[in-house]
Amino acid sequence: MQPTQVSEALSDAWVQQATWSKAADRQKRQIGRARFSALLCFVLAALLGTASAQAAGAHRTVAQWLAFGAALAAGAVTVVNGRTGQRQIQDWTRLRSVSESFKAEVYACLAGVGRYRTPDAVVALHRVVHDIRGEAADLLHHLTDIPVDSTRALPDVRGIDSYLRVRVRGQIDGYYRPRAQRMGRRLRAVHRTELSLGVLAVLLGAGSGAFQVEAAAAWVAVVSTVSATVVAYATAAKYEYQELEFLRTADELERILADWRLTGDRTPSAEDALVDRAERVISILNDTWMVKWSSEP
Protein backbone atom coordinates (compact mmCIF):
# COMPACT_ATOMS: atom_id res chain seq x y z
CA MET A 1 0.00 0.00 0.00
CA GLN A 2 1.08 3.57 -0.72
CA PRO A 3 2.09 5.72 2.28
CA THR A 4 -0.54 8.24 1.18
CA GLN A 5 -3.28 5.63 1.48
CA VAL A 6 -2.11 4.64 4.96
CA SER A 7 -1.95 8.29 6.01
CA GLU A 8 -5.48 8.95 4.74
CA ALA A 9 -6.87 5.89 6.53
CA LEU A 10 -5.13 6.90 9.75
CA SER A 11 -6.34 10.48 9.52
CA ASP A 12 -9.91 9.34 8.91
CA ALA A 13 -9.81 6.96 11.90
CA TRP A 14 -8.28 9.68 14.07
CA VAL A 15 -10.99 12.16 13.10
CA GLN A 16 -13.66 9.58 13.90
CA GLN A 17 -12.02 8.93 17.26
CA ALA A 18 -12.26 12.63 18.13
CA THR A 19 -15.96 12.70 17.20
CA TRP A 20 -16.79 9.69 19.37
CA SER A 21 -14.71 11.11 22.21
CA LYS A 22 -16.58 14.43 22.09
CA ALA A 23 -19.89 12.58 22.12
CA ALA A 24 -18.79 10.56 25.16
CA ASP A 25 -17.60 13.69 26.98
CA ARG A 26 -20.90 15.44 26.31
CA GLN A 27 -22.91 12.45 27.50
CA LYS A 28 -20.89 12.29 30.73
CA ARG A 29 -21.31 16.03 31.33
CA GLN A 30 -25.06 15.71 30.91
CA ILE A 31 -25.18 12.88 33.44
CA GLY A 32 -23.01 14.85 35.88
CA ARG A 33 -25.12 17.99 35.55
CA ALA A 34 -28.33 16.03 36.01
CA ARG A 35 -27.03 14.37 39.17
CA PHE A 36 -25.85 17.66 40.62
CA SER A 37 -29.17 19.31 39.75
CA ALA A 38 -31.02 16.48 41.49
CA LEU A 39 -28.84 17.01 44.57
CA LEU A 40 -29.60 20.74 44.64
CA CYS A 41 -33.32 20.17 44.13
CA PHE A 42 -33.46 17.61 46.94
CA VAL A 43 -31.64 19.94 49.33
CA LEU A 44 -33.86 22.84 48.32
CA ALA A 45 -36.99 20.77 48.87
CA ALA A 46 -35.85 19.87 52.39
CA LEU A 47 -34.95 23.45 53.27
CA LEU A 48 -38.11 25.01 51.87
CA GLY A 49 -40.33 22.33 53.40
CA THR A 50 -38.96 22.89 56.88
CA ALA A 51 -39.04 26.67 56.49
CA SER A 52 -42.68 26.43 55.38
CA ALA A 53 -43.65 24.43 58.45
CA GLN A 54 -41.99 26.92 60.75
CA ALA A 55 -43.49 29.95 59.05
CA ALA A 56 -47.04 28.57 58.96
CA GLY A 57 -48.07 30.06 62.31
CA ALA A 58 -46.98 33.64 61.79
CA HIS A 59 -46.76 34.08 58.02
CA ARG A 60 -49.38 31.99 56.28
CA THR A 61 -48.83 33.39 52.78
CA VAL A 62 -45.07 33.05 53.02
CA ALA A 63 -45.49 29.50 54.27
CA GLN A 64 -47.72 28.66 51.29
CA TRP A 65 -45.17 29.96 48.80
CA LEU A 66 -42.40 28.08 50.58
CA ALA A 67 -44.46 24.90 50.46
CA PHE A 68 -45.11 25.50 46.77
CA GLY A 69 -41.37 25.88 46.13
CA ALA A 70 -40.65 22.72 48.12
CA ALA A 71 -43.17 20.76 46.05
CA LEU A 72 -41.67 22.05 42.80
CA ALA A 73 -38.15 21.14 43.92
CA ALA A 74 -39.25 17.67 45.01
CA GLY A 75 -40.98 17.09 41.69
CA ALA A 76 -37.93 18.28 39.79
CA VAL A 77 -35.83 15.58 41.46
CA THR A 78 -37.81 12.87 39.71
CA VAL A 79 -37.68 14.67 36.37
CA VAL A 80 -33.93 15.28 36.53
CA ASN A 81 -33.16 11.75 37.72
CA GLY A 82 -34.78 10.48 34.55
CA ARG A 83 -31.72 11.75 32.68
CA THR A 84 -29.32 9.60 34.72
CA GLY A 85 -30.85 6.19 34.09
CA GLN A 86 -29.14 2.99 33.00
CA ARG A 87 -29.66 3.75 29.31
CA GLN A 88 -27.87 7.10 29.52
CA ILE A 89 -25.00 5.60 31.50
CA GLN A 90 -24.64 2.64 29.16
CA ASP A 91 -24.60 4.96 26.15
CA TRP A 92 -21.83 7.02 27.74
CA THR A 93 -19.65 4.02 28.60
CA ARG A 94 -20.12 2.53 25.14
CA LEU A 95 -19.32 5.84 23.43
CA ARG A 96 -16.13 6.01 25.47
CA SER A 97 -15.30 2.39 24.66
CA VAL A 98 -15.67 3.01 20.92
CA SER A 99 -13.51 6.12 21.16
CA GLU A 100 -10.77 4.20 22.98
CA SER A 101 -10.97 1.33 20.49
CA PHE A 102 -10.32 3.76 17.64
CA LYS A 103 -7.44 5.29 19.56
CA ALA A 104 -5.83 1.91 20.28
CA GLU A 105 -5.92 0.92 16.60
CA VAL A 106 -4.51 4.25 15.42
CA TYR A 107 -1.59 4.06 17.85
CA ALA A 108 -0.88 0.44 16.95
CA CYS A 109 -0.88 1.32 13.26
CA LEU A 110 1.40 4.32 13.80
CA ALA A 111 3.76 2.15 15.83
CA GLY A 112 3.67 -0.47 13.06
CA VAL A 113 3.02 -3.44 15.30
CA GLY A 114 0.81 -6.51 15.20
CA ARG A 115 -1.54 -6.67 12.24
CA TYR A 116 -0.09 -3.41 10.93
CA ARG A 117 3.34 -4.82 10.12
CA THR A 118 2.13 -6.03 6.72
CA PRO A 119 1.98 -4.04 3.47
CA ASP A 120 -1.82 -4.26 3.74
CA ALA A 121 -1.93 -2.20 6.92
CA VAL A 122 -4.46 0.23 5.45
CA VAL A 123 -6.81 -2.65 4.62
CA ALA A 124 -6.50 -4.03 8.13
CA LEU A 125 -7.16 -0.61 9.66
CA HIS A 126 -10.15 0.02 7.42
CA ARG A 127 -11.63 -3.37 8.29
CA VAL A 128 -11.18 -2.88 12.06
CA VAL A 129 -12.62 0.65 11.96
CA HIS A 130 -15.58 -0.59 9.94
CA ASP A 131 -16.26 -3.36 12.45
CA ILE A 132 -16.04 -0.99 15.43
CA ARG A 133 -18.55 1.40 13.88
CA GLY A 134 -20.83 -1.46 12.89
CA GLU A 135 -21.04 -2.81 16.43
CA ALA A 136 -21.95 0.65 17.74
CA ALA A 137 -24.37 1.67 14.98
CA ASP A 138 -27.18 2.24 17.49
CA LEU A 139 -25.12 5.05 19.05
CA LEU A 140 -24.65 7.07 15.86
CA HIS A 141 -27.47 9.45 16.78
CA HIS A 142 -25.20 10.86 19.49
CA LEU A 143 -22.79 12.04 16.77
CA THR A 144 -25.21 13.84 14.45
CA ASP A 145 -24.54 17.35 15.81
CA ILE A 146 -20.89 16.86 16.78
CA PRO A 147 -18.62 19.05 14.62
CA VAL A 148 -16.02 17.05 12.71
CA ASP A 149 -12.46 18.36 13.00
CA SER A 150 -10.84 17.15 9.79
CA THR A 151 -7.65 19.13 10.54
CA ARG A 152 -6.81 17.20 13.68
CA ALA A 153 -3.15 16.18 13.57
CA LEU A 154 -2.14 12.59 14.11
CA PRO A 155 -0.09 11.69 17.22
CA ASP A 156 3.65 12.05 16.72
CA VAL A 157 4.29 8.30 16.80
CA ARG A 158 6.73 6.60 14.46
CA GLY A 159 7.76 3.32 16.02
CA ILE A 160 7.90 1.78 19.45
CA ASP A 161 9.98 4.44 21.24
CA SER A 162 7.67 7.29 20.31
CA TYR A 163 4.68 5.05 21.13
CA LEU A 164 5.98 4.64 24.66
CA ARG A 165 6.62 8.35 24.99
CA VAL A 166 3.40 9.68 23.46
CA ARG A 167 0.88 6.96 24.21
CA VAL A 168 1.98 5.29 27.44
CA ARG A 169 3.80 8.12 29.19
CA GLY A 170 1.27 10.60 27.87
CA GLN A 171 -1.59 8.61 29.39
CA ILE A 172 0.17 8.34 32.74
CA ASP A 173 1.22 11.98 33.13
CA GLY A 174 -1.44 13.68 31.05
CA TYR A 175 -4.55 11.73 31.98
CA TYR A 176 -4.54 9.06 34.68
CA ARG A 177 -2.58 10.82 37.42
CA PRO A 178 -4.27 14.23 36.93
CA ARG A 179 -7.69 12.55 36.92
CA ALA A 180 -6.85 10.63 40.09
CA GLN A 181 -5.87 13.90 41.76
CA ARG A 182 -9.13 15.51 40.63
CA MET A 183 -11.21 12.65 41.99
CA GLY A 184 -9.23 12.78 45.24
CA ARG A 185 -9.98 16.50 45.63
CA ARG A 186 -13.67 15.92 45.03
CA LEU A 187 -13.74 13.06 47.51
CA ARG A 188 -12.03 15.17 50.16
CA ALA A 189 -14.51 18.00 49.52
CA VAL A 190 -17.38 15.58 50.10
CA HIS A 191 -15.81 14.35 53.35
CA ARG A 192 -15.31 17.92 54.55
CA THR A 193 -18.91 18.75 53.71
CA GLU A 194 -20.13 15.64 55.51
CA LEU A 195 -18.07 16.54 58.59
CA SER A 196 -19.26 20.14 58.58
CA LEU A 197 -22.89 19.10 58.31
CA GLY A 198 -22.39 16.57 61.11
CA VAL A 199 -20.96 19.24 63.39
CA LEU A 200 -23.84 21.57 62.50
CA ALA A 201 -26.39 18.87 63.33
CA VAL A 202 -24.72 18.29 66.72
CA LEU A 203 -24.74 22.01 67.48
CA LEU A 204 -28.39 22.37 66.51
CA GLY A 205 -29.33 19.34 68.59
CA ALA A 206 -27.40 20.61 71.58
CA GLY A 207 -28.91 24.07 71.26
CA SER A 208 -32.40 22.66 70.97
CA GLY A 209 -32.00 20.54 74.10
CA ALA A 210 -30.14 23.04 76.25
CA PHE A 211 -32.13 26.16 75.41
CA GLN A 212 -35.48 24.57 74.55
CA VAL A 213 -35.41 25.95 71.00
CA GLU A 214 -37.95 23.82 69.16
CA ALA A 215 -37.19 25.42 65.82
CA ALA A 216 -33.62 24.18 65.97
CA ALA A 217 -34.77 20.59 66.49
CA ALA A 218 -36.58 20.61 63.15
CA TRP A 219 -33.40 21.66 61.36
CA VAL A 220 -31.42 18.77 62.82
CA ALA A 221 -33.37 16.36 60.64
CA VAL A 222 -32.89 18.62 57.62
CA VAL A 223 -29.12 18.80 58.09
CA SER A 224 -28.92 15.03 58.58
CA THR A 225 -30.94 14.47 55.41
CA VAL A 226 -28.75 16.85 53.42
CA SER A 227 -25.62 15.10 54.71
CA ALA A 228 -26.95 11.70 53.66
CA THR A 229 -27.86 13.11 50.25
CA VAL A 230 -24.36 14.49 49.70
CA VAL A 231 -22.86 11.11 50.57
CA ALA A 232 -25.27 9.37 48.20
CA TYR A 233 -24.30 11.82 45.46
CA ALA A 234 -20.60 11.07 45.93
CA THR A 235 -21.35 7.34 45.89
CA ALA A 236 -23.27 7.66 42.63
CA ALA A 237 -20.44 9.73 41.11
CA LYS A 238 -17.98 7.01 42.24
CA TYR A 239 -15.21 9.43 43.20
CA GLU A 240 -13.41 6.91 45.37
CA TYR A 241 -13.67 4.17 42.75
CA GLN A 242 -12.42 6.45 39.98
CA GLU A 243 -9.46 7.66 42.03
CA LEU A 244 -8.42 4.08 42.77
CA GLU A 245 -8.80 2.90 39.16
CA PHE A 246 -6.90 5.85 37.71
CA LEU A 247 -4.03 5.25 40.13
CA ARG A 248 -4.07 1.50 39.51
CA THR A 249 -3.95 1.94 35.74
CA ALA A 250 -1.14 4.51 35.94
CA ASP A 251 0.85 2.12 38.15
CA GLU A 252 0.31 -0.75 35.71
CA LEU A 253 1.58 1.37 32.82
CA GLU A 254 4.59 2.47 34.86
CA ARG A 255 5.47 -1.19 35.39
CA ILE A 256 5.20 -1.82 31.68
CA LEU A 257 7.69 0.97 30.99
CA ALA A 258 10.04 -0.33 33.68
CA ASP A 259 9.89 -3.89 32.33
CA TRP A 260 10.65 -2.68 28.82
CA ARG A 261 13.68 -0.71 29.96
CA LEU A 262 15.06 -3.77 31.76
CA THR A 263 14.57 -6.26 28.96
CA GLY A 264 16.99 -6.44 26.05
CA ASP A 265 14.52 -8.08 23.69
CA ARG A 266 13.70 -5.65 20.85
CA THR A 267 12.37 -8.18 18.38
CA PRO A 268 9.13 -7.51 16.48
CA SER A 269 7.30 -10.08 18.59
CA ALA A 270 8.48 -8.35 21.78
CA GLU A 271 7.26 -4.99 20.47
CA ASP A 272 3.92 -6.52 19.54
CA ALA A 273 3.57 -7.99 23.02
CA LEU A 274 4.49 -4.66 24.61
CA VAL A 275 1.84 -2.69 22.73
CA ASP A 276 -0.72 -5.42 23.29
CA ARG A 277 -0.02 -5.40 27.02
CA ALA A 278 -0.25 -1.61 27.28
CA GLU A 279 -3.48 -1.40 25.30
CA ARG A 280 -4.95 -4.26 27.29
CA VAL A 281 -4.29 -2.41 30.56
CA ILE A 282 -6.02 0.69 29.17
CA SER A 283 -8.94 -1.32 27.80
CA ILE A 284 -9.40 -3.14 31.13
CA LEU A 285 -10.13 0.21 32.76
CA ASN A 286 -12.77 0.96 30.14
CA ASP A 287 -14.32 -2.50 30.48
CA THR A 288 -14.51 -2.28 34.27
CA TRP A 289 -16.10 1.15 33.95
CA MET A 290 -18.81 -0.28 31.73
CA VAL A 291 -19.62 -2.87 34.39
CA LYS A 292 -19.27 -0.58 37.39
CA TRP A 293 -21.18 2.39 36.01
CA SER A 294 -23.92 0.19 34.61
CA SER A 295 -24.54 -1.33 38.02
CA GLU A 296 -26.43 0.25 40.86
CA PRO A 297 -24.33 2.62 43.07
Secondary structure as GFF3:
##gff-version 3
##sequence-region A 1 297
A	DSSP	alpha_helix	3	55	.	.	.	ID=ss1
A	DSSP	alpha_helix	60	81	.	.	.	ID=ss2
A	DSSP	three_ten_helix	82	84	.	.	.	ID=ss3
A	DSSP	alpha_helix	86	111	.	.	.	ID=ss4
A	DSSP	three_ten_helix	114	117	.	.	.	ID=ss5
A	DSSP	alpha_helix	121	135	.	.	.	ID=ss6
A	DSSP	three_ten_helix	137	143	.	.	.	ID=ss7
A	DSSP	alpha_helix	160	163	.	.	.	ID=ss8
A	DSSP	pi_helix	164	168	.	.	.	ID=ss9
A	DSSP	alpha_helix	169	171	.	.	.	ID=ss10
A	DSSP	pi_helix	172	176	.	.	.	ID=ss11
A	DSSP	alpha_helix	177	211	.	.	.	ID=ss12
A	DSSP	alpha_helix	214	237	.	.	.	ID=ss13
A	DSSP	alpha_helix	239	262	.	.	.	ID=ss14
A	DSSP	alpha_helix	268	294	.	.	.	ID=ss15
###
